[in-house]
Amino acid sequence: MTQGSSTILVIGASGFLGRQVVKTLLAQGHTVRCLARDPARVQDLAAAGCEVVTGDMLNAVSIQRALQGVRAVYISVHTLSPQGANLAGQAFMDVEKTGLENIVAACALHGVSRLIYVTSIGTAPDAPSQWLRGRWKTEQFLLNSGLDVTIIRPGMIVGRGGTGFDAVLAGANRPVAFGLGSGQQKMRTVAVDDLAHSLVGVLNDPRAFGQAYDVGSDDVLTMDQMIDGAAAGLGRRPPIKIHFPAALLRLFAPLIERAGKLPRGAFQGLVDSLAADMSGDPLPIRALVTRPFQSYKQAVGRVLAEAKAPR
Ligand SMILES: NC(=O)c1ccc[n+]([C@@H]2O[C@H](COP(=O)([O-])OP(=O)(O)OC[C@H]3O[C@@H](n4cnc5c(N)ncnc54)[C@H](OP(=O)(O)O)[C@@H]3O)[C@@H](O)[C@H]2O)c1
C-alpha cells in the first residue's frame, strides 16, 4: 500500500458497475481516481469530485501513471467491450490477462497491495464457456500474485445501464421479447447498489484478502422470469418470448465479433456461458456485508421508480 495515500483507483469507472462503485466510494468519503479510456465518458464523475486519468489497461505506461500514489485498486472491466484497433483478432481473454499483468506490475512498482477484481458467478476451471474458464484463470493469477486480492463474482446485475438488465427491460416493454439461448438458464440476481455496497464493504476488511465471493440476492431466476417480473413492475402483460438458440448464435458469432470490433471469441464466450445455471453461493459474503440484499422485485421497483423521478 502506498504510504500515507488514501486514493482509491477505479479501472472501468465509465462502465455500468464501475460508475456505481465510484459513487458509493465518494458517498462514503473516499478520495477516488477514475481511469477512463475516454475522459468525456466520466465528466459527471469529475464534476462529483473524482480525479480523472486517461488510460487503457493494455497500455502499461498509462497504468503505471494511474497507480502512482494510490492505496487500492478496483478492476471492473469487460473485455467483451470493443478494444483498440491494434488488438483486432486477439482472443478476448488474452486481452484481459494482458491488462491484469500490467496492473500487477504497476502495483509492484508503486507498492500498492490491495486489489478488488470483479468477474461473475460461474467461473470455474471446467465451466462450459471459454469466458468463465478464462476468468477463473485470471482470478487465480491475481490470487497467486502475492497481493491482497478479493474477487467479487456477481450474478445478473439489476440496474439501469447494465447490458443484461437493459435487455430484460426492453423485452418487458414489448409485446414480443427476444432472448439469447433457451431462456431457461437460471441466474442469481443482485441490485446494482447492493453490489456496489458489497464491493466497498470489503475494501478495508482483511478477512476478504485472498478470497472469492459470489454476490447476489436470494432470487435465482430464468431470463423469462426476469422479463415477466419486470413487465409486472411496469403494469404490462408478460410478453411472448422468442429465443435464438445457442447453436444458431454460435454460427454467427465470428460475424458479430467482427462487426462489433469485439475481441475474437467474445460473443461466442457469452453464448457458451448461457449453457449452465449461475447461482453460486451468496452466503459467505453476508458474514462481511450485513446490509440485506434486495429481492429481484424490490430491485426492479427501485429501477422503475428512479426512471420516473425528475432529474
Ligand atoms: N452487467 C452485468 O449484469 C454483469 C453480471 C455479472 C458480472 N458482471 C461483471 O461486472 C464487470 C463490469 O461489467 P459492466 O456491466 O459494468 O460492464 P460495462 O458497462 O461494459 O463496463 C466495462 C468497463 O470496462 C472498461 N474497459 C474495457 N476495456 C478496457 C481497457 N482495455 N482498459 C480500461 N478499461 C476498459 C470500459 O471502458 P470504456 O467506457 O472505455 O469502454 C468500461 O468502463 C465485468 O467484469 C462483468 O463481467 C456484469
The ligand as a MOL file (V3000), in Angstrom:
LIG
                    3D

  0  0  0     0  0            999 V3000
M  V30 BEGIN CTAB
M  V30 COUNTS 48 52 0 0 0
M  V30 BEGIN ATOM
M  V30 1 N -23.7370 -6.3110 -16.1460 0
M  V30 2 C -23.9740 -7.4740 -15.5610 0
M  V30 3 O -25.1550 -7.9010 -15.4060 0
M  V30 4 C -22.8370 -8.2850 -15.0190 0
M  V30 5 C -23.1260 -9.5360 -14.4440 0
M  V30 6 C -22.0890 -10.2800 -13.8780 0
M  V30 7 C -20.8000 -9.7850 -13.9020 0
M  V30 8 N -20.5440 -8.5700 -14.4690 0 CHG=1
M  V30 9 C -19.1410 -8.1160 -14.4680 0
M  V30 10 O -19.0500 -6.8020 -13.9350 0
M  V30 11 C -17.9220 -6.1430 -14.5120 0
M  V30 12 C -18.3450 -4.7920 -15.0440 0
M  V30 13 O -19.3680 -5.0050 -16.0100 0
M  V30 14 P -20.2740 -3.8110 -16.5430 0
M  V30 15 O -21.6290 -4.3830 -16.7850 0
M  V30 16 O -20.1250 -2.6000 -15.6690 0 CHG=-1
M  V30 17 O -19.5800 -3.5580 -17.9570 0
M  V30 18 P -19.5570 -2.2380 -18.8620 0
M  V30 19 O -20.6760 -1.3130 -18.5320 0
M  V30 20 O -19.4310 -2.7240 -20.2750 0
M  V30 21 O -18.2070 -1.5330 -18.4350 0
M  V30 22 C -16.9790 -2.0970 -18.7790 0
M  V30 23 C -15.8820 -1.1180 -18.4200 0
M  V30 24 O -14.6350 -1.7200 -18.8190 0
M  V30 25 C -13.8640 -0.6880 -19.4130 0
M  V30 26 N -12.8310 -1.2580 -20.2610 0
M  V30 27 C -12.9680 -2.1730 -21.2500 0
M  V30 28 N -11.7810 -2.4270 -21.8050 0
M  V30 29 C -10.8680 -1.6600 -21.1400 0
M  V30 30 C -9.4830 -1.4630 -21.2570 0
M  V30 31 N -8.7690 -2.0890 -22.1970 0
M  V30 32 N -8.8650 -0.5960 -20.4080 0
M  V30 33 C -9.5710 0.0640 -19.4580 0
M  V30 34 N -10.9120 -0.0590 -19.3020 0
M  V30 35 C -11.5440 -0.9060 -20.1520 0
M  V30 36 C -14.8980 0.0970 -20.2030 0
M  V30 37 O -14.3690 1.3470 -20.5920 0
M  V30 38 P -14.9520 2.1820 -21.8790 0
M  V30 39 O -16.0410 3.0420 -21.3100 0
M  V30 40 O -13.7870 2.9450 -22.3430 0
M  V30 41 O -15.4540 1.1490 -22.8800 0
M  V30 42 C -15.9920 0.2270 -19.1470 0
M  V30 43 O -15.6880 1.2520 -18.2290 0
M  V30 44 C -17.3770 -7.1020 -15.5860 0
M  V30 45 O -16.3340 -7.8470 -15.0310 0
M  V30 46 C -18.5640 -8.0070 -15.8600 0
M  V30 47 O -18.1810 -9.2820 -16.3680 0
M  V30 48 C -21.5110 -7.8200 -15.0370 0
M  V30 END ATOM
M  V30 BEGIN BOND
M  V30 1 1 1 2
M  V30 2 2 2 3
M  V30 3 1 2 4
M  V30 4 1 4 5
M  V30 5 2 4 48
M  V30 6 2 5 6
M  V30 7 1 6 7
M  V30 8 2 7 8
M  V30 9 1 8 9
M  V30 10 1 8 48
M  V30 11 1 9 10
M  V30 12 1 9 46
M  V30 13 1 10 11
M  V30 14 1 11 12
M  V30 15 1 11 44
M  V30 16 1 12 13
M  V30 17 1 13 14
M  V30 18 2 14 15
M  V30 19 1 14 16
M  V30 20 1 14 17
M  V30 21 1 17 18
M  V30 22 2 18 19
M  V30 23 1 18 20
M  V30 24 1 18 21
M  V30 25 1 21 22
M  V30 26 1 22 23
M  V30 27 1 23 24
M  V30 28 1 23 42
M  V30 29 1 24 25
M  V30 30 1 25 26
M  V30 31 1 25 36
M  V30 32 1 26 27
M  V30 33 1 26 35
M  V30 34 2 27 28
M  V30 35 1 28 29
M  V30 36 1 29 30
M  V30 37 2 29 35
M  V30 38 1 30 31
M  V30 39 2 30 32
M  V30 40 1 32 33
M  V30 41 2 33 34
M  V30 42 1 34 35
M  V30 43 1 36 37
M  V30 44 1 36 42
M  V30 45 1 37 38
M  V30 46 2 38 39
M  V30 47 1 38 40
M  V30 48 1 38 41
M  V30 49 1 42 43
M  V30 50 1 44 45
M  V30 51 1 44 46
M  V30 52 1 46 47
M  V30 END BOND
M  V30 END CTAB
M  END
